[in-house]
Amino acid sequence: MFAEAGSPHHVAHFHAYCQDQVGIFSIDPIDLIAGSLPNRQRRLVEAWAELHQTELATDWQRLQEGRKPAPIEPQR
């Protein structure tokens, strides 16, 4: 998750990358809102995001306040 200078976003979201593809997922609800990922990777990202939804929302708020997001553990 990162801030995109000069681009105000109205929907809390994060980007997930897999090789040359990117999926953009809203945080509440967890949903693919732009881009695409292979089905297996999309399901893994959605499952991870559901487990870390509170942390994602907190990090989004931190970014809106101009602060760095806190690290979130990757899925194992």
MDAnalysis code that builds the backbone (N, CA, C; Angstrom):
import MDAnalysis as mda
import numpy as np

u = mda.Universe.empty(228, n_residues=76, atom_resindex=np.repeat(np.arange(76), 3), trajectory=True)
u.add_TopologyAttr("name", ["N", "CA", "C"] * 76)
u.add_TopologyAttr("resid", np.arange(1, 77))
u.add_TopologyAttr("resname", ["MET", "PHE", "ALA", "GLU", "ALA", "GLY", "SER", "PRO", "HIS", "HIS", "VAL", "ALA", "HIS", "PHE", "HIS", "ALA", "TYR", "CYS", "GLN", "ASP", "GLN", "VAL", "GLY", "ILE", "PHE", "SER", "ILE", "ASP", "PRO", "ILE", "ASP", "LEU", "ILE", "ALA", "GLY", "SER", "LEU", "PRO", "ASN", "ARG", "GLN", "ARG", "ARG", "LEU", "VAL", "GLU", "ALA", "TRP", "ALA", "GLU", "LEU", "HIS", "GLN", "THR", "GLU", "LEU", "ALA", "THR", "ASP", "TRP", "GLN", "ARG", "LEU", "GLN", "GLU", "GLY", "ARG", "LYS", "PRO", "ALA", "PRO", "ILE", "GLU", "PRO", "GLN", "ARG"])
u.atoms.positions = np.array([
    [0.853, -1.168, 0.000],
    [0.000, 0.000, 0.000],
    [0.894, 1.224, 0.000],
    [0.536, 2.215, -0.812],
    [1.332, 3.413, -0.880],
    [0.458, 4.578, -1.293],
    [0.915, 5.769, -0.984],
    [0.198, 6.972, -1.384],
    [0.536, 7.299, -2.826],
    [-0.419, 7.797, -3.555],
    [-0.200, 8.226, -4.928],
    [-0.376, 9.737, -4.952],
    [0.740, 10.430, -4.917],
    [0.719, 11.892, -4.833],
    [-0.125, 12.505, -5.941],
    [-0.975, 13.435, -5.541],
    [-1.802, 14.143, -6.506],
    [-3.009, 13.369, -6.992],
    [-3.238, 12.192, -6.439],
    [-4.375, 11.376, -6.869],
    [-5.282, 11.078, -5.679],
    [-6.256, 11.932, -5.425],
    [-7.153, 11.654, -4.304],
    [-8.026, 10.436, -4.621],
    [-8.065, 9.516, -3.714],
    [-8.879, 8.309, -3.888],
    [-10.042, 8.357, -2.916],
    [-11.188, 8.004, -3.402],
    [-12.375, 8.053, -2.563],
    [-12.724, 6.687, -1.993],
    [-12.129, 5.646, -2.519],
    [-12.389, 4.298, -2.030],
    [-11.091, 3.753, -1.455],
    [-11.141, 3.316, -0.202],
    [-9.960, 2.701, 0.403],
    [-9.632, 1.434, -0.376],
    [-8.370, 1.308, -0.814],
    [-7.998, 0.170, -1.649],
    [-6.513, -0.125, -1.527],
    [-6.120, -1.265, -2.091],
    [-4.711, -1.635, -2.178],
    [-4.473, -2.307, -3.519],
    [-3.210, -2.346, -3.925],
    [-2.827, -2.961, -5.187],
    [-2.109, -4.275, -4.898],
    [-2.397, -5.300, -5.691],
    [-1.706, -6.587, -5.585],
    [-1.098, -6.890, -6.949],
    [0.167, -7.288, -6.936],
    [0.899, -7.520, -8.178],
    [1.255, -8.998, -8.326],
    [1.130, -9.494, -9.550],
    [1.526, -10.856, -9.873],
    [2.115, -10.821, -11.279],
    [3.435, -10.962, -11.353],
    [4.154, -10.851, -12.619],
    [3.814, -9.534, -13.290],
    [3.210, -9.548, -14.459],
    [2.916, -8.298, -15.162],
    [1.471, -7.830, -14.980],
    [0.756, -8.442, -14.051],
    [-0.636, -8.067, -13.815],
    [-0.785, -7.374, -12.464],
    [-1.795, -6.522, -12.380],
    [-2.097, -5.841, -11.124],
    [-3.606, -5.888, -10.899],
    [-3.967, -6.169, -9.660],
    [-5.363, -6.106, -9.253],
    [-5.504, -5.029, -8.199],
    [-6.546, -4.239, -8.298],
    [-6.817, -3.202, -7.300],
    [-8.063, -3.635, -6.549],
    [-7.899, -3.769, -5.220],
    [-8.962, -4.304, -4.371],
    [-9.447, -3.251, -3.389],
    [-10.761, -3.113, -3.265],
    [-11.309, -2.258, -2.218],
    [-11.126, -2.994, -0.890],
    [-11.096, -2.221, 0.192],
    [-10.855, -2.800, 1.514],
    [-12.157, -3.193, 2.210],
    [-13.210, -2.421, 2.017],
    [-14.482, -2.749, 2.679],
    [-15.626, -2.434, 1.736],
    [-16.132, -3.450, 1.067],
    [-15.818, -4.872, 1.188],
    [-14.573, -5.223, 0.368],
    [-13.998, -6.380, 0.649],
    [-12.875, -6.877, -0.143],
    [-13.431, -7.260, -1.505],
    [-13.000, -6.525, -2.536],
    [-13.542, -6.779, -3.867],
    [-12.564, -6.246, -4.912],
    [-12.399, -6.970, -5.999],
    [-11.570, -6.508, -7.110],
    [-12.317, -5.381, -7.808],
    [-11.731, -4.176, -7.824],
    [-12.423, -3.028, -8.420],
    [-11.778, -2.579, -9.729],
    [-10.570, -3.047, -10.008],
    [-9.913, -2.707, -11.280],
    [-8.770, -3.692, -11.516],
    [-8.371, -3.798, -12.768],
    [-7.271, -4.693, -13.105],
    [-7.691, -6.148, -13.069],
    [-6.697, -7.019, -13.055],
    [-6.995, -8.452, -13.009],
    [-5.787, -9.215, -12.493],
    [-6.068, -10.369, -11.941],
    [-5.055, -11.333, -11.511],
    [-5.534, -12.711, -11.934],
    [-4.628, -13.663, -12.098],
    [-5.071, -15.038, -12.339],
    [-5.989, -15.488, -11.190],
    [-6.946, -16.352, -11.491],
    [-7.953, -16.759, -10.497],
    [-7.351, -17.245, -9.186],
    [-6.342, -18.091, -9.245],
    [-5.749, -18.628, -8.017],
    [-5.151, -17.502, -7.167],
    [-4.403, -16.614, -7.790],
    [-3.782, -15.512, -7.062],
    [-4.842, -14.542, -6.533],
    [-5.884, -14.331, -7.303],
    [-6.967, -13.457, -6.831],
    [-7.592, -14.024, -5.561],
    [-7.866, -15.317, -5.562],
    [-8.461, -15.937, -4.356],
    [-7.523, -15.844, -3.163],
    [-6.212, -16.017, -3.397],
    [-5.247, -15.898, -2.304],
    [-5.206, -14.477, -1.749],
    [-5.219, -13.494, -2.634],
    [-5.210, -12.095, -2.191],
    [-6.479, -11.787, -1.407],
    [-7.621, -12.232, -1.900],
    [-8.888, -11.968, -1.206],
    [-8.903, -12.625, 0.175],
    [-8.402, -13.842, 0.278],
    [-8.358, -14.527, 1.575],
    [-7.418, -13.802, 2.540],
    [-6.243, -13.391, 2.037],
    [-5.296, -12.647, 2.870],
    [-5.916, -11.336, 3.343],
    [-6.566, -10.625, 2.425],
    [-7.163, -9.331, 2.757],
    [-8.266, -9.474, 3.801],
    [-9.048, -10.539, 3.720],
    [-10.089, -10.760, 4.728],
    [-9.469, -10.971, 6.108],
    [-8.352, -11.686, 6.161],
    [-7.669, -11.909, 7.441],
    [-7.074, -10.616, 7.998],
    [-6.702, -9.694, 7.121],
    [-5.996, -8.469, 7.523],
    [-6.803, -7.206, 7.233],
    [-8.113, -7.332, 7.140],
    [-8.952, -6.198, 6.757],
    [-8.815, -5.019, 7.722],
    [-8.768, -5.284, 9.012],
    [-8.626, -4.203, 9.996],
    [-7.295, -3.487, 9.824],
    [-6.228, -4.253, 9.629],
    [-4.903, -3.653, 9.420],
    [-4.859, -2.831, 8.128],
    [-5.492, -3.337, 7.081],
    [-5.538, -2.597, 5.817],
    [-6.275, -1.273, 5.992],
    [-7.395, -1.300, 6.706],
    [-8.162, -0.077, 6.940],
    [-7.351, 0.917, 7.766],
    [-6.631, 0.422, 8.768],
    [-5.791, 1.288, 9.600],
    [-4.682, 1.903, 8.765],
    [-4.048, 1.107, 7.927],
    [-2.979, 1.628, 7.067],
    [-3.524, 2.658, 6.078],
    [-4.706, 2.416, 5.546],
    [-5.314, 3.387, 4.631],
    [-5.491, 4.726, 5.352],
    [-5.983, 4.671, 6.581],
    [-6.177, 5.894, 7.355],
    [-4.845, 6.597, 7.606],
    [-3.817, 5.826, 7.920],
    [-2.488, 6.405, 8.128],
    [-2.026, 7.150, 6.872],
    [-2.222, 6.549, 5.703],
    [-1.837, 7.201, 4.449],
    [-2.603, 8.506, 4.239],
    [-3.886, 8.504, 4.575],
    [-4.693, 9.713, 4.413],
    [-4.206, 10.834, 5.324],
    [-3.556, 10.459, 6.422],
    [-3.010, 11.428, 7.368],
    [-1.573, 11.817, 7.026],
    [-1.048, 11.283, 5.922],
    [0.308, 11.599, 5.496],
    [1.377, 10.792, 6.209],
    [0.978, 9.697, 6.862],
    [1.934, 8.851, 7.568],
    [2.195, 7.590, 6.766],
    [3.298, 6.912, 7.088],
    [3.637, 5.660, 6.421],
    [2.744, 4.535, 6.946],
    [2.373, 3.605, 6.072],
    [1.618, 2.448, 6.545],
    [2.507, 1.503, 7.343],
    [1.901, 0.786, 8.265],
    [2.631, -0.229, 9.050],
    [2.720, -1.507, 8.211],
    [3.782, -2.278, 8.378],
    [3.900, -3.550, 7.646],
    [2.781, -4.519, 8.052],
    [2.315, -5.308, 7.083],
    [1.336, -6.357, 7.326],
    [1.976, -7.669, 6.909],
    [1.865, -8.660, 7.751],
    [2.491, -9.957, 7.481],
    [1.969, -10.575, 6.183],
    [2.843, -11.125, 5.374],
    [2.391, -11.812, 4.169],
    [1.748, -13.149, 4.537],
    [0.996, -13.676, 3.597],
    [0.363, -14.976, 3.790],
    [1.419, -16.050, 3.667],
    [1.328, -17.054, 4.492],
    [2.306, -18.160, 4.440],
    [1.683, -19.387, 3.865],
])
